[in-house]
Amino acid sequence: MTLATPGIHHVTSIVGDPQRDIDFYTTVLGLRLLKVTVNFDRPETYHLYFGDQHGTPGTILTTFPWPGDRQGTIGTGQITTTSFAIPEGSTGYWLERLMQHRVATHGPFRRFDEQVVRFQDPDGLVCELVSRPSETTTNVRNGTVEQTQAIIGFSGVTLASRQPERTAEVLTDLLGFRHMGESDRINRFVAGTSMLGSIVDLVVDAEGTQGTEGPGTVHHVAFRTRDDAEQLEWREQLIAAGMHVTEVRDRSYFKSIYFREPGGILFEIATDPPGFTLDEPLDQLATGIRLPPWYEDRRGEIEPGLKSIQLPSGITVP
């Protein structure tokens, strides 16, 4: 191993209605809507980005709203849980907040000596709030959640691999994660030195049927890399290890390579730069639909096919 990721860059999930998605993650969870664009591989649908005030890697949740698609099922070969870190001592605040928004919760319970609350978003995605001290202060300022209680970013994700031993090898031998122990039949792996987006939990003996893709499931997890040059090193290293890796794909706000690890889960390696201020000033993020340059000449064709949504700014698009 010559490279090691510092942790999670973003998590991408599939959802149903885009307006319901925006309302939940901004109004209930208090994340900032960072970008409204289209799925670069399926431009007739939206791609929405949420995170902290600056869109810091390790805080970015992205969603593919696919209204009308058949509901997915959570199972093996998938990321089954997305966990957010909250400030230590804020669990009570979040339990009350979720109750006020009629979101059912499970817990709090303890895992790896951390306090955890589990819930589902409106599409059935399994989410957690994990209370932990962190050197990273919260940077969410959209006014719906008290600043001292707001989500910091990702704690991590939980994987249900069809081949957990081989998935563990990918995490440690290729991505540079360190095995930190086992609790309640979960193996924990940690990357880097930051508490932000550094944890991957792997189910020891995932049982049940294979998951199916659709609203209510996680599409992939992306891990961070420093820049374009390092990403090419990652690609060479992964190919040398026998992974089938895509070419570099330009996602405007970062560049990406993808591979499916032996347990069936889709992994991405994404660059930190250039970030979300590439085409909008920081104080005007998500105030309209942004298209990559190669789709601009199709704007008149693409926008009429998108469902009308109201953004947190009050602007209605398209």
matplotlib code that plots the C-alpha trace (Angstrom):
import matplotlib.pyplot as plt

x = [0.0, 1.4, -1.7, -4.2, -7.5, -8.2, -11.8, -15.2, -15.7, -19.4, -22.3, -24.8, -28.3, -31.3, -34.6, -38.0, -39.5, -37.0, -39.0, -39.6, -35.9, -34.9, -37.4, -36.2, -32.5, -32.6, -35.5, -35.4, -31.6, -30.5, -28.0, -27.3, -28.5, -25.2, -26.0, -28.9, -27.7, -28.6, -27.4, -24.5, -25.3, -29.0, -29.6, -33.4, -33.2, -31.9, -28.7, -28.9, -26.0, -26.2, -23.6, -22.0, -21.8, -18.8, -19.5, -16.5, -15.5, -16.7, -20.0, -21.5, -24.6, -25.8, -29.1, -30.4, -34.2, -35.8, -39.6, -41.7, -38.9, -39.6, -38.6, -35.2, -34.6, -31.8, -29.7, -26.3, -23.9, -24.9, -24.2, -27.0, -26.6, -25.3, -24.2, -23.9, -21.8, -23.4, -21.8, -21.4, -24.4, -26.8, -28.7, -31.6, -32.0, -32.1, -34.6, -37.0, -36.4, -37.1, -40.2, -41.5, -41.1, -42.8, -39.7, -39.7, -36.4, -34.7, -32.4, -30.3, -28.1, -24.4, -22.0, -18.2, -18.9, -20.7, -24.3, -26.3, -29.9, -31.3, -34.1, -35.2, -35.6, -38.9, -37.7, -36.7, -32.9, -31.4, -29.6, -27.9, -26.8, -23.7, -22.7, -19.0, -16.4, -14.6, -11.9, -14.1, -16.8, -20.1, -20.3, -24.0, -25.7, -29.0, -31.0, -33.2, -31.0, -29.3, -25.6, -24.3, -26.4, -26.0, -24.7, -20.9, -20.6, -20.4, -19.4, -19.3, -21.1, -22.1, -21.4, -23.2, -20.8, -21.5, -17.8, -16.9, -13.4, -12.5, -14.1, -12.0, -8.9, -9.9, -10.4, -7.1, -4.8, -5.9, -7.6, -5.4, -8.1, -7.0, -9.0, -10.1, -12.0, -15.4, -18.6, -22.1, -20.8, -19.6, -16.0, -14.8, -12.3, -10.8, -9.0, -6.8, -6.5, -9.7, -13.0, -14.9, -16.1, -13.3, -15.3, -16.4, -18.3, -18.5, -21.2, -19.4, -22.0, -24.5, -27.5, -30.6, -31.2, -29.1, -30.2, -31.9, -31.2, -33.9, -35.3, -34.5, -31.0, -27.5, -26.0, -22.3, -19.7, -16.9, -13.5, -11.2, -8.1, -6.0, -5.9, -6.0, -2.4, -3.0, -6.3, -4.4, -2.0, -5.1, -6.4, -3.0, -2.9, -6.4, -6.0, -2.7, -4.7, -7.2, -10.0, -12.0, -11.8, -13.5, -11.8, -11.6, -15.0, -15.4, -18.2, -17.5, -17.1, -14.7, -13.3, -14.2, -13.2, -15.4, -14.9, -17.1, -15.3, -15.6, -18.6, -20.6, -20.5, -19.8, -16.8, -15.7, -12.4, -13.2, -10.9, -11.3, -11.0, -12.3, -15.4, -18.9, -17.8, -16.7, -19.8, -21.6, -20.3, -20.4, -23.3, -25.4, -25.0, -28.1, -29.9, -30.6, -30.0, -26.3, -25.4, -21.9, -20.6, -21.3, -25.0, -25.5, -26.6, -29.3, -30.7, -33.9, -34.4, -33.4, -35.2, -38.8, -38.4, -37.5, -40.0, -40.6, -39.1, -38.8, -35.3, -34.6, -33.8, -37.5, -36.6, -38.7, -36.9, -36.8]
y = [0.0, 3.4, 5.6, 6.1, 8.0, 10.5, 9.3, 9.8, 12.5, 12.1, 9.6, 9.4, 8.0, 7.4, 9.1, 9.7, 13.1, 16.0, 18.5, 16.1, 15.4, 19.0, 19.8, 16.9, 17.4, 21.2, 21.8, 18.7, 17.9, 21.4, 20.8, 23.4, 22.8, 23.3, 22.6, 21.8, 20.1, 17.0, 13.5, 13.6, 10.1, 10.5, 14.3, 14.0, 13.8, 16.0, 15.6, 17.4, 18.2, 18.9, 19.6, 22.2, 25.9, 25.4, 21.9, 20.5, 16.9, 14.6, 16.5, 16.1, 14.0, 13.9, 12.4, 11.2, 11.9, 9.3, 9.9, 7.1, 4.5, 1.2, 1.4, -0.2, -2.7, -2.6, -5.7, -7.2, -5.7, -2.2, 0.6, 0.1, 3.0, 6.6, 8.0, 11.7, 13.1, 15.5, 17.4, 15.6, 16.3, 17.1, 13.8, 15.1, 18.1, 15.8, 13.3, 16.2, 17.7, 14.5, 13.9, 17.3, 16.5, 13.1, 11.1, 7.8, 7.0, 4.0, 4.5, 6.1, 3.0, 2.5, 1.1, 1.3, 3.4, 6.0, 7.1, 6.5, 7.4, 5.7, 6.9, 6.8, 9.6, 9.9, 7.4, 4.7, 5.5, 4.4, 7.2, 7.6, 10.5, 9.6, 11.8, 12.3, 15.0, 16.3, 18.8, 19.9, 22.4, 22.5, 24.8, 24.5, 27.9, 27.7, 28.8, 25.8, 24.1, 25.7, 26.3, 24.5, 21.4, 21.2, 18.1, 18.3, 16.0, 12.3, 9.9, 7.1, 4.4, 0.8, -1.8, -5.2, -7.0, -10.3, -11.2, -9.3, -10.7, -9.5, -6.2, -5.8, -6.5, -3.7, -1.3, -2.0, -3.1, -0.8, 2.2, 2.5, 2.0, 0.6, -2.1, -0.7, -3.7, -5.5, -4.7, -6.3, -8.2, -5.0, -4.6, -1.0, 0.6, 4.1, 6.3, 9.3, 11.4, 13.5, 12.4, 13.7, 11.0, 8.6, 5.5, 2.5, -0.2, -3.6, -6.2, -9.4, -11.8, -9.9, -12.1, -11.8, -11.1, -9.0, -5.4, -3.9, -0.4, 2.2, 5.0, 4.3, 2.9, 4.2, 4.2, 4.6, 6.0, 8.2, 8.4, 11.4, 12.0, 15.2, 16.1, 14.9, 13.5, 11.5, 10.2, 8.8, 7.1, 5.6, 4.3, 2.6, 1.0, -0.3, -1.8, -3.4, -5.0, -6.5, -4.0, -3.0, 0.8, 3.4, 6.1, 9.5, 11.2, 14.9, 15.7, 19.5, 19.9, 17.0, 14.3, 10.7, 7.1, 4.1, 0.4, -2.3, -4.0, -7.9, -7.6, -5.9, -2.3, 0.6, 2.7, 6.0, 8.0, 11.7, 14.7, 17.4, 20.3, 22.3, 22.4, 24.0, 27.7, 26.7, 28.2, 30.0, 32.4, 30.8, 33.0, 32.1, 28.4, 26.5, 29.5, 27.9, 24.9, 24.5, 22.4, 21.2, 23.0, 20.0, 20.1, 23.9, 23.7, 21.2, 23.4, 24.2, 20.4, 19.3, 21.8, 21.3, 17.6, 18.3, 18.6, 22.0, 22.5, 25.4, 26.0, 27.2, 30.6, 30.8, 30.5, 28.1, 26.1, 25.3]
z = [0.0, -1.0, -0.6, 2.2, 2.0, 4.9, 4.9, 3.3, 0.6, 0.1, 0.3, -2.6, -2.1, -4.3, -3.2, -4.6, -4.6, -4.9, -2.9, 0.0, -0.1, 0.1, 2.8, 5.0, 4.8, 5.1, 7.4, 9.6, 9.6, 9.1, 6.3, 3.6, 0.1, -1.8, -5.4, -7.7, -10.9, -12.9, -12.8, -15.3, -16.4, -16.4, -17.1, -17.1, -13.3, -10.6, -8.5, -5.2, -2.9, 0.9, 3.5, 5.8, 4.9, 2.6, 1.2, 3.1, 2.1, 4.8, 5.2, 1.7, 1.2, -2.4, -3.7, -7.0, -6.9, -9.1, -8.7, -10.0, -9.8, -8.0, -4.3, -3.6, -0.9, 1.7, 1.8, 1.2, -1.3, -0.1, 2.3, 4.8, 7.1, 6.8, 10.2, 11.0, 13.8, 16.3, 19.1, 22.4, 24.6, 21.8, 21.7, 23.8, 21.5, 18.4, 20.0, 20.7, 17.2, 15.4, 17.5, 16.7, 13.0, 13.5, 12.7, 14.6, 16.4, 17.8, 20.8, 22.1, 22.3, 22.7, 20.0, 20.3, 23.5, 21.5, 21.9, 18.7, 17.6, 14.5, 12.2, 8.6, 6.1, 4.2, 1.6, 4.1, 4.1, 7.4, 9.1, 12.5, 14.7, 16.6, 19.6, 19.8, 20.7, 17.7, 16.8, 13.9, 14.9, 13.2, 10.2, 9.3, 9.4, 7.6, 10.7, 11.2, 13.8, 16.7, 15.8, 18.9, 18.2, 14.4, 12.5, 12.2, 9.2, 8.6, 11.3, 8.8, 6.9, 7.6, 4.9, 4.4, 2.2, 0.4, 1.1, 4.3, 4.6, 1.1, 1.7, 4.9, 2.8, 0.4, 3.2, 4.9, 2.1, -0.6, 1.0, 4.1, 6.8, 10.2, 12.0, 15.4, 16.8, 16.9, 18.7, 18.3, 15.2, 13.6, 12.6, 12.7, 10.4, 10.8, 8.3, 8.7, 11.8, 11.7, 13.3, 10.3, 7.9, 9.1, 10.0, 8.1, 10.0, 8.3, 9.3, 10.2, 8.9, 6.8, 6.3, 4.1, 0.5, -1.8, -1.9, -4.9, -6.3, -6.1, -3.9, -0.2, -0.8, -0.9, -4.3, -3.4, -1.0, -2.2, -0.4, -0.6, -2.5, -2.6, -6.3, -9.9, -9.8, -6.7, -8.1, -11.1, -8.6, -6.9, -10.3, -11.0, -7.6, -7.7, -11.2, -10.1, -7.3, -9.7, -9.4, -12.4, -12.3, -14.5, -16.4, -14.6, -14.9, -14.6, -12.1, -12.2, -8.5, -8.2, -10.4, -9.8, -10.4, -9.5, -8.8, -7.2, -4.4, -4.1, -1.7, -4.4, -3.0, -5.3, -4.1, -5.6, -5.2, -5.5, -5.5, -2.9, -5.4, -7.2, -4.9, -5.1, -5.7, -9.2, -10.8, -7.9, -5.1, -1.7, -0.5, -3.6, -3.7, -4.9, -6.2, -9.5, -11.7, -12.6, -15.6, -16.6, -19.7, -21.9, -21.1, -21.4, -25.1, -24.0, -21.1, -23.1, -23.5, -20.0, -17.8, -19.0, -18.1, -14.5, -11.7, -10.3, -6.9, -4.4, -3.1, 0.5, -1.0, -2.0, -5.7, -7.7, -10.5, -13.3]

ax = plt.figure().add_subplot(projection="3d")
ax.plot(x, y, z, "-o")
ax.set_aspect("equal")
plt.show()
